[in-house]
Amino acid sequence: MNDDSKQGDPIDLSPLDPTRSARFDAIASAIAQDAMTARTSRRAAAPDLLAELAAWTRPALAAAAVVLAVAIPTLARLHQRPQGWVAQISSVASAMDVMGIPEPLVELMRSPETPSLVQINDALTPAGVRR
């Protein structure tokens, strides 16, 4: 694996240290001064709700345009009537039939009253099966 006894002296990375230079302190001080100046000028300006909302109008309109561009083809396809064998199948079988939900259970779901457990059990029991 890694055997440190075979390696020589450790590598000296001190020349890469940015804090050794006097220029580093000057750059860090300038950045801190600019940040404090920007912070002070932001505090001095009164927050304007209308200006904040106006700044969001372009991104919001761009997002709405993207949603509209994606939605228009989808909505156009929904209004087209299926033709051929797709129309025949869709008219013959409902979604409940495809999922295998029994007709008595569908009638219970459509009723305005809450069904009891006995009614649900009876709807799920196949016809001709005795309990």
C-alpha positions as CSV (number, residue, x, y, z in Angstrom):
1,M,0.0,0.0,0.0
2,N,1.4,3.4,0.9
3,D,4.7,3.1,2.7
4,D,5.9,6.5,3.7
5,S,9.3,5.2,4.7
6,K,10.3,4.9,1.0
7,Q,9.6,8.5,0.2
8,G,12.1,11.2,0.6
9,D,11.6,14.6,2.2
10,P,8.1,16.1,2.3
11,I,7.2,18.6,-0.5
12,D,7.5,22.2,0.6
13,L,4.3,24.0,-0.4
14,S,5.0,27.2,1.4
15,P,5.8,29.1,-1.9
16,L,2.2,28.6,-2.9
17,D,0.8,30.2,0.3
18,P,-0.9,33.5,-0.8
19,T,-0.6,35.0,2.7
20,R,3.2,35.3,2.4
21,S,2.9,38.2,0.1
22,A,2.2,41.8,1.3
23,R,0.1,42.2,-1.9
24,F,-2.4,39.7,-0.4
25,D,-3.2,41.9,2.5
26,A,-3.8,44.9,0.2
27,I,-6.1,42.8,-2.1
28,A,-8.1,41.4,0.9
29,S,-8.4,44.9,2.4
30,A,-9.7,46.3,-0.9
31,I,-12.3,43.5,-1.3
32,A,-13.5,44.0,2.3
33,Q,-13.7,47.8,1.8
34,D,-15.7,47.4,-1.4
35,A,-18.1,45.0,0.3
36,M,-18.6,47.3,3.2
37,T,-19.3,50.3,0.9
38,A,-21.8,48.2,-1.1
39,R,-23.5,47.1,2.1
40,T,-23.7,50.7,3.4
41,S,-25.2,52.0,0.2
42,R,-27.8,49.2,0.2
43,R,-28.8,50.1,3.7
44,A,-29.1,53.8,2.8
45,A,-31.5,53.1,0.0
46,A,-35.1,52.5,1.2
47,P,-36.4,49.1,0.1
48,D,-38.8,49.6,-2.8
49,L,-41.3,46.7,-3.1
50,L,-42.4,47.8,-6.6
51,A,-38.8,47.9,-7.9
52,E,-38.2,44.4,-6.5
53,L,-41.3,43.1,-8.2
54,A,-40.4,44.8,-11.4
55,A,-37.0,43.1,-11.4
56,W,-38.7,39.8,-11.5
57,T,-41.0,40.5,-14.4
58,R,-38.5,39.5,-17.2
59,P,-37.6,36.2,-15.7
60,A,-41.2,35.4,-14.9
61,L,-42.3,36.3,-18.4
62,A,-39.5,34.2,-19.8
63,A,-40.6,31.2,-17.7
64,A,-44.2,31.7,-18.8
65,A,-43.2,31.8,-22.4
66,V,-41.3,28.5,-22.0
67,V,-44.3,26.9,-20.3
68,L,-46.6,28.2,-23.1
69,A,-44.3,26.9,-25.8
70,V,-44.4,23.4,-24.3
71,A,-48.1,23.4,-23.5
72,I,-49.4,24.5,-27.0
73,P,-48.4,21.4,-28.9
74,T,-49.7,19.2,-26.0
75,L,-53.0,21.0,-25.9
76,A,-53.3,20.8,-29.7
77,R,-52.9,17.0,-29.6
78,L,-55.6,16.7,-26.9
79,H,-58.2,18.2,-29.1
80,Q,-57.6,15.8,-32.0
81,R,-59.9,12.8,-32.1
82,P,-58.2,9.4,-32.3
83,Q,-58.7,7.5,-35.5
84,G,-58.4,3.9,-36.5
85,W,-58.0,1.1,-34.0
86,V,-57.2,3.5,-31.1
87,A,-60.7,5.0,-31.4
88,Q,-62.3,1.6,-31.4
89,I,-60.4,0.4,-28.3
90,S,-61.0,3.6,-26.4
91,S,-64.7,3.4,-27.1
92,V,-64.9,-0.2,-26.0
93,A,-62.9,-0.3,-22.8
94,S,-63.0,2.2,-20.0
95,A,-60.1,2.9,-17.7
96,M,-61.9,1.0,-14.9
97,D,-62.1,-2.1,-17.2
98,V,-58.5,-1.9,-18.1
99,M,-57.4,-1.7,-14.4
100,G,-59.7,-4.5,-13.5
101,I,-61.9,-2.6,-11.1
102,P,-65.2,-4.4,-10.6
103,E,-68.4,-2.6,-11.8
104,P,-70.1,-2.8,-8.3
105,L,-67.1,-1.0,-6.8
106,V,-67.2,1.7,-9.5
107,E,-70.9,2.2,-8.6
108,L,-70.0,2.5,-4.9
109,M,-67.3,5.1,-5.7
110,R,-69.8,7.2,-7.7
111,S,-72.5,7.1,-5.0
112,P,-72.8,10.2,-2.8
113,E,-72.8,8.2,0.4
114,T,-69.7,6.8,2.1
115,P,-69.9,3.0,1.6
116,S,-69.6,0.7,4.6
117,L,-67.0,-2.0,4.8
118,V,-69.7,-4.7,4.1
119,Q,-70.7,-2.9,0.9
120,I,-67.0,-2.7,-0.2
121,N,-66.5,-6.4,0.6
122,D,-69.6,-7.3,-1.3
123,A,-68.4,-5.2,-4.3
124,L,-65.0,-6.9,-4.3
125,T,-66.4,-10.4,-3.9
126,P,-66.8,-12.1,-7.4
127,A,-70.3,-13.0,-8.4
128,G,-71.3,-16.6,-7.5
129,V,-68.8,-16.9,-4.7
130,R,-70.2,-17.6,-1.2
131,R,-68.6,-16.4,2.0
